[in-house]
Amino acid sequence: MHIRPLLPSDWTDVSAVAREAASLSTLDDELTTWEGWDARFIAGQRLVSASREGRITGWAALEQVSTRPSWSGVAAVSVHVTATYRGQGFGSRLLAGIIDSSEEAGLWTLQAHVLPHNTAAQRLLESHGFRIIGTRYGLFLRGGVWQDAVLMDRRSQLVSAASGLASTTIPEAS
């Protein structure tokens, strides 16, 4: 198992993982283009996992929650692993990697919205320090039906807004 930065050339595989995960875990009905995805997720805060054979098995990425300076250290996390490789530690390694990357970048809070039936994702997030904040009822419209989402978050033990480690913009990870 290998975790590395996501490259534009990974888009075909990344989009395939996202399409597969759409029915179980994502809040989006439609998959965007590379340009749309690239604009949505923070550059330098994107990882892929690969099998020993080099096949892309999943991805993790962060997106900025708000442009407000007081929220500069808050990002939303997305983690997706293809069905063939679920339950083998790929999601856990991706999540650990994106958490490390976020802290290096000065982020103090990560949040996630999880569909209520996706208890595997909830357990994964909890195993990495996320906690359930509550349920956001009728948060988004998908397929013509209002959907709920479980809001979870994780506060960094290394970075805080008061520590002076966070800047007013989200820096790229090295």
C-alpha positions in Angstrom: 0.0 0.0 0.0 1.3 3.4 -1.0 0.0 6.9 -0.2 1.2 9.8 -2.4 0.1 13.2 -3.6 -2.7 13.2 -6.2 -1.6 14.3 -9.6 -3.8 15.6 -12.5 -2.9 12.4 -14.4 -4.8 10.4 -11.7 -8.1 12.0 -12.7 -9.5 9.1 -14.6 -8.9 6.7 -11.7 -10.0 9.3 -9.1 -13.2 10.0 -10.9 -13.9 6.3 -11.2 -13.6 5.9 -7.5 -15.8 8.9 -6.9 -18.5 7.5 -9.3 -18.5 4.2 -7.5 -18.8 5.9 -4.1 -21.5 8.2 -5.1 -24.4 6.0 -4.1 -23.0 5.2 -0.7 -21.2 8.2 0.5 -21.2 11.4 -1.4 -23.5 14.3 -1.2 -23.2 15.2 -4.9 -25.4 13.8 -7.6 -23.0 14.6 -10.4 -19.3 14.1 -10.9 -17.6 17.2 -12.2 -14.7 17.6 -14.7 -11.1 17.6 -13.6 -11.2 21.4 -13.8 -14.2 21.6 -11.5 -12.7 19.1 -9.1 -9.4 20.9 -9.1 -11.0 24.2 -8.3 -13.1 22.6 -5.5 -10.3 20.9 -3.5 -7.3 22.6 -2.0 -4.1 22.3 -4.0 -1.5 20.4 -1.9 -4.2 18.8 0.2 -5.0 15.8 -2.0 -3.8 12.2 -1.7 -4.3 8.9 -3.5 -3.7 5.4 -2.3 -2.3 2.8 -4.5 -2.1 -1.0 -4.4 1.2 -2.9 -4.6 0.5 -3.1 -8.3 0.2 0.6 -8.6 -3.6 0.7 -9.1 -5.3 3.8 -7.6 -7.5 2.4 -4.8 -8.8 5.6 -3.2 -8.4 9.3 -2.6 -8.6 12.0 0.1 -8.9 15.7 -0.3 -9.7 18.8 1.7 -11.8 21.8 0.6 -12.0 25.2 2.2 -15.2 25.7 4.2 -15.3 29.5 4.2 -13.4 32.4 2.9 -13.8 34.2 6.2 -10.4 34.9 7.8 -11.7 33.5 11.2 -12.4 30.2 9.4 -9.0 29.9 7.7 -8.0 26.9 9.7 -11.2 24.9 8.9 -11.5 22.5 6.0 -13.9 19.7 5.0 -12.5 16.3 4.3 -13.5 13.7 1.7 -12.2 10.2 1.7 -13.2 7.5 -0.8 -12.0 4.0 -1.4 -13.1 1.7 -4.2 -15.2 -1.3 -3.1 -12.6 -3.9 -4.0 -10.1 -2.4 -1.4 -12.5 -1.4 1.4 -11.7 -2.9 4.8 -8.0 -3.3 4.0 -6.7 -0.1 5.7 -6.6 2.2 2.6 -9.2 4.6 4.0 -7.4 4.7 7.4 -4.0 5.4 5.8 -5.5 8.1 3.5 -7.3 9.8 6.4 -4.2 9.7 8.6 -2.2 11.2 5.7 -4.6 14.0 5.1 -4.8 14.8 8.8 -1.0 15.0 9.0 -1.0 17.2 5.9 -3.7 19.5 7.2 -1.8 20.0 10.5 1.4 20.8 8.6 -0.6 23.4 6.7 -1.8 25.0 9.9 -5.4 23.8 9.9 -7.0 23.4 13.3 -10.4 21.8 12.4 -11.5 19.2 9.9 -15.2 18.5 9.4 -17.1 15.9 7.4 -20.7 15.4 6.4 -21.6 11.7 6.3 -24.8 10.1 5.1 -26.6 8.6 8.1 -26.5 5.0 6.7 -22.7 5.2 6.1 -21.8 3.8 9.5 -18.4 2.5 8.2 -17.4 6.0 7.3 -18.5 7.3 10.7 -16.5 4.5 12.4 -13.4 5.4 10.3 -13.6 9.1 11.2 -14.2 8.3 14.9 -11.1 6.1 14.9 -9.1 9.2 13.8 -10.4 11.5 16.5 -13.6 12.8 14.8 -16.7 13.2 16.9 -20.3 13.4 15.9 -21.6 17.0 16.4 -25.2 16.2 15.3 -27.4 15.6 12.3 -28.2 18.3 9.8 -31.7 17.5 8.7 -32.7 18.1 5.1 -29.3 19.6 4.4 -29.2 18.9 0.7 -31.3 17.9 -2.2 -30.3 14.7 -4.0 -32.3 12.9 -6.6 -35.3 15.2 -5.8 -35.2 14.1 -2.1 -34.1 16.1 0.9 -31.2 14.2 2.6 -29.8 14.4 6.1 -26.1 14.4 6.9 -24.2 13.6 10.1 -21.8 16.4 10.9 -18.5 15.3 12.4 -15.4 17.2 13.3 -11.9 16.8 14.5 -9.9 19.5 16.4 -6.1 19.3 16.0 -4.1 18.8 19.2 -1.1 20.4 17.5 -2.6 23.5 15.8 -5.0 26.1 17.3 -6.3 29.4 16.0 -4.7 31.2 19.0 -1.3 29.5 18.5 -0.4 31.8 15.6 0.4 28.8 13.5 -2.5 29.4 11.2 -2.4 32.0 8.5 -5.3 33.8 6.9 -5.1 31.6 3.9 -4.8 27.9 3.7 -1.3 27.1 2.6 -0.4 24.2 0.3 1.2 21.2 1.9 4.8 20.5 1.0 
